[in-house]
Amino acid sequence: MSNLVNSILKRWNKVIKFNRVVTDIPLGNVLYKIGRSKYGEAYSVIAHGGGGSLNNNTVARPYTNSKSAILDSISDGKKLIELDLAVTSDGYIVAVHCWSEIKSISRYNGIDRQILHNEEPLSYSEVKNIDVGNESTPLCINEINQIFLENQDLILVTDKIKDISLLVNEFNYVDRLIVEVFDVNSYELAYRLGVKNIVFNIDIRIRKIVDWVLKNKIKAVSFSAKEVKNHKRAYENSIKLMGCGVVSLAYSSNDDEFIKNNINKTASAFYTDYWSLKKKECLFQGGSITY
């Protein structure tokens, strides 16, 4: 396993060596606020997948990216709402973590095991006919726009959508949008399309990743909180980035002690599923956490 990890890291080193970011993109206003947030403040946590939906019960539901999850997060005081967005086979944006997951939830073709499904997108009508629990269907972009219209202080955070141009055209509040990207081309494209708050996903374990981020003047990054917790170099790199003023978003944690001890030390903000901003504790008693 260690050989595999080393091989992956070597390939990453080659990638970042020859694909350098040439555009000096300024830090957006929303990311600026996140960079100055403190433990317990609204901008220090991001509701992962909308947040785990409790539906006013004590047992969390296993499906996120739902309206009920977002409403629970709003009620808890969260302002940063992360949604996994995907595009249907007929070109509509919907909140779906991955197609194999939603297919298993809906028992598509009679199969309820995610591993047996592929990532081919469903049509819009197929998606909206899926009951993900509590008579709830996956959100579409119009419903997302309505929620953000009714809550003017909400910020949308998203990553997986590949068609950034479609997102910018369909989401009505680009000034309240954070886009996480995974390569140089997407990084520059998002900026050209008018996205002001752009986060570059990195492998925090890489030996020279801090040098690469600073050389390319990247102002905001995202990385795995699990690696920061378990990998020495990742931990050291995260501290260096914070010390250099880079805004860092770490995914994900529901551990209050970990969040409290690492805010403004290894990360500016943490994605969280069931950690309550009001109670400063994890409300998770059931369901599952999606990464």
C-alpha positions in Angstrom: 0.0 0.0 0.0 2.8 2.4 0.8 4.4 1.7 -2.6 1.1 2.7 -4.2 0.9 5.9 -2.3 4.5 6.8 -3.2 3.8 6.1 -6.8 0.7 8.4 -6.7 2.7 11.2 -5.0 5.4 10.9 -7.6 2.9 11.3 -10.4 1.4 14.3 -8.7 4.9 15.9 -8.4 5.2 15.5 -12.2 1.8 17.1 -12.8 2.4 20.1 -10.6 5.9 20.6 -12.1 4.8 20.9 -15.7 1.3 22.4 -15.3 1.9 25.7 -13.6 -0.9 28.2 -13.1 -0.1 31.4 -15.0 -3.1 33.5 -14.0 -2.7 35.5 -10.7 -6.3 35.2 -9.5 -7.1 37.6 -6.6 -8.8 36.3 -3.5 -12.6 36.7 -3.6 -14.6 38.5 -1.0 -16.3 35.4 0.4 -13.0 33.5 0.7 -11.5 36.6 2.4 -14.2 36.4 5.1 -13.6 32.7 5.5 -9.9 33.3 6.0 -10.6 35.6 8.9 -13.3 33.5 10.6 -12.8 32.0 14.0 -14.1 28.9 15.7 -17.8 29.0 16.3 -18.4 31.6 13.6 -20.7 30.9 10.7 -17.9 31.2 8.1 -15.8 28.6 9.8 -17.9 25.6 8.8 -19.3 24.4 5.5 -22.5 22.3 5.4 -21.2 19.2 3.5 -23.7 18.1 1.0 -26.1 20.6 2.4 -25.5 19.1 5.8 -26.8 15.9 7.2 -30.6 16.2 7.5 -32.0 15.5 11.0 -35.5 16.5 10.1 -36.0 17.6 13.7 -35.3 14.1 14.9 -32.4 12.6 16.8 -31.3 10.2 14.1 -29.7 11.6 11.0 -30.9 10.6 7.5 -28.4 8.9 5.3 -28.9 11.1 2.2 -27.6 14.7 1.9 -27.9 17.3 -0.9 -31.6 17.6 0.0 -33.8 20.6 0.8 -34.4 19.4 4.3 -30.7 19.2 4.9 -30.2 22.8 3.7 -33.0 24.0 5.9 -31.6 22.2 8.9 -28.2 23.9 8.2 -29.8 27.3 7.9 -31.7 26.8 11.2 -28.3 25.9 12.8 -26.8 29.2 11.6 -24.6 27.9 8.8 -24.1 30.2 5.8 -21.8 28.1 3.6 -23.8 25.4 1.9 -21.9 22.8 -0.2 -23.9 20.9 -2.8 -22.6 18.2 -5.1 -23.9 19.2 -8.5 -24.2 17.1 -11.6 -25.7 17.4 -15.0 -28.4 15.1 -16.2 -28.3 13.3 -19.5 -30.6 16.1 -21.0 -28.6 19.0 -19.6 -30.2 20.0 -16.2 -28.2 20.7 -13.1 -29.3 18.6 -10.1 -27.9 18.0 -6.6 -26.5 14.5 -6.8 -23.3 13.3 -5.1 -22.7 10.6 -7.8 -24.9 8.7 -10.2 -24.1 5.3 -8.8 -25.2 6.4 -5.4 -28.5 7.9 -6.5 -29.2 4.8 -8.6 -28.7 2.5 -5.7 -30.9 4.7 -3.5 -33.7 4.5 -6.0 -33.1 0.8 -6.8 -32.6 1.7 -10.5 -33.2 -1.3 -12.6 -34.0 -3.2 -9.4 -30.5 -2.9 -8.1 -29.8 -1.4 -4.6 -26.0 -2.0 -4.5 -24.0 1.1 -5.5 -21.0 -0.9 -6.7 -23.1 -2.5 -9.4 -24.1 0.8 -10.9 -22.1 3.0 -13.4 -21.7 6.8 -13.5 -23.8 7.4 -16.6 -26.2 10.3 -15.8 -30.0 9.8 -15.6 -32.5 12.1 -17.2 -34.1 15.0 -15.4 -37.4 13.2 -15.2 -35.8 10.1 -13.8 -34.0 12.1 -11.1 -37.1 14.0 -10.1 -39.0 10.8 -9.7 -36.6 9.5 -7.1 -37.7 9.5 -3.5 -34.6 9.9 -1.3 -36.6 9.6 1.9 -39.2 11.6 3.7 -41.0 12.2 0.3 -38.0 14.3 -0.8 -36.6 14.4 -4.3 -33.1 15.6 -5.4 -32.9 19.4 -5.8 -32.8 20.9 -9.2 -31.1 24.3 -10.0 -34.4 26.2 -10.0 -35.1 25.0 -6.4 -31.6 25.9 -5.4 -32.0 29.4 -6.8 -35.2 29.8 -4.9 -33.6 28.8 -1.6 -30.8 31.3 -2.2 -33.3 34.0 -3.2 -35.1 33.5 0.2 -31.8 33.4 2.1 -29.7 36.3 0.9 -26.7 35.5 3.2 -26.2 32.0 1.9 -23.1 31.0 0.0 -23.1 28.1 -2.4 -19.9 25.9 -2.4 -19.6 23.2 -5.1 -17.0 21.0 -6.7 -17.9 18.0 -8.8 -19.7 19.8 -11.7 -17.6 19.7 -14.8 -19.6 22.2 -16.9 -18.6 25.4 -15.1 -20.1 27.5 -17.9 -23.5 25.9 -17.4 -23.3 26.5 -13.7 -22.5 30.2 -14.1 -25.4 30.6 -16.6 -27.9 28.7 -14.4 -27.1 29.7 -10.9 -28.4 33.3 -10.3 -25.9 34.4 -7.6 -22.4 34.0 -9.0 -21.1 36.6 -6.5 -22.2 34.1 -3.8 -20.5 31.1 -5.3 -17.4 29.2 -4.4 -16.2 26.8 -7.0 -13.6 24.1 -6.1 -11.5 23.0 -9.1 -9.0 20.2 -9.7 -6.8 21.3 -12.5 -5.2 24.4 -14.0 -7.6 24.7 -17.0 -10.7 24.7 -14.8 -9.1 27.2 -12.4 -8.5 29.7 -15.2 -11.8 29.0 -16.9 -13.8 29.6 -13.8 -12.1 33.0 -13.4 -12.8 33.9 -17.1 -16.4 33.1 -16.6 -16.7 35.5 -13.7 -16.3 33.3 -10.7 -14.5 35.4 -8.0 -14.2 32.8 -5.3 -12.1 29.8 -6.6 -10.5 27.1 -4.5 -7.8 24.8 -5.9 -8.0 21.2 -4.6 -4.5 19.8 -3.7 -3.0 16.7 -2.2 -1.8 18.1 1.0 0.7 15.2 1.5 3.0 16.2 -1.4 6.4 17.2 -0.3 6.7 20.5 -2.4 3.0 21.3 -2.6 3.4 24.5 -0.5 6.1 25.8 -2.8 3.9 25.1 -5.8 0.9 26.9 -4.3 2.9 29.9 -3.4 4.9 30.1 -6.7 1.6 30.1 -8.6 0.0 32.6 -6.2 -3.0 30.5 -5.5 -4.9 32.2 -2.7 -7.3 29.4 -1.6 -7.0 25.6 -1.5 -8.9 22.6 -0.3 -7.6 19.3 1.0 -8.4 16.2 3.1 -8.8 16.8 6.9 -8.3 13.1 7.3 -4.8 13.4 5.8 -4.0 16.4 8.1 -5.0 14.3 11.1 -3.1 11.1 10.1 -0.2 12.2 7.9 2.8 14.1 9.3 3.8 15.9 6.2 0.2 16.8 5.4 -0.1 18.3 8.9 3.1 20.3 8.5 2.1 21.5 5.0 -1.3 22.7 6.2 0.3 24.8 9.0 2.7 26.3 6.5 -0.1 27.3 4.1 -2.0 28.9 6.9 1.1 30.7 8.0 1.5 32.1 4.5 -2.0 33.4 4.4 -3.5 30.8 2.1 -7.2 30.2 2.8 -7.6 26.5 3.4 -10.8 24.5 3.4 -10.6 21.0 4.9 -13.1 18.1 4.2 -14.6 16.8 6.5 -14.9 16.6 10.3 -17.7 16.1 12.8 -15.3 16.1 15.8 -15.6 19.3 17.9 -12.2 18.9 19.5 -10.5 18.4 16.1 -12.4 21.4 14.7 -11.7 23.6 17.7 -8.0 22.7 17.8 -7.4 23.1 14.1 -9.4 26.2 13.1 -6.9 28.9 12.2 -4.0 26.4 12.6 -4.3 23.9 9.8 -7.5 25.1 8.1 -9.6 28.3 7.8 -12.9 26.3 7.6 -14.1 22.7 7.8 -16.7 20.9 5.8 -19.0 19.1 8.2 -21.9 16.8 8.0 -23.6 16.7 11.4 -21.6 19.1 13.6 -23.9 21.7 15.0 -22.7 25.4 14.9 -25.1 26.3 17.7 -24.3 23.4 20.0 -20.6 22.9 19.1 -21.1 19.1 19.0 -21.8 16.4 16.5 -25.5 15.5 16.2 -24.7 12.3 14.3 -26.5 9.3 15.7 -27.2 7.3 12.5 -27.2 7.4 8.8 -23.9 7.7 6.8 -21.3 10.3 6.0 -20.6 10.9 2.3 -17.1 12.1 1.2 
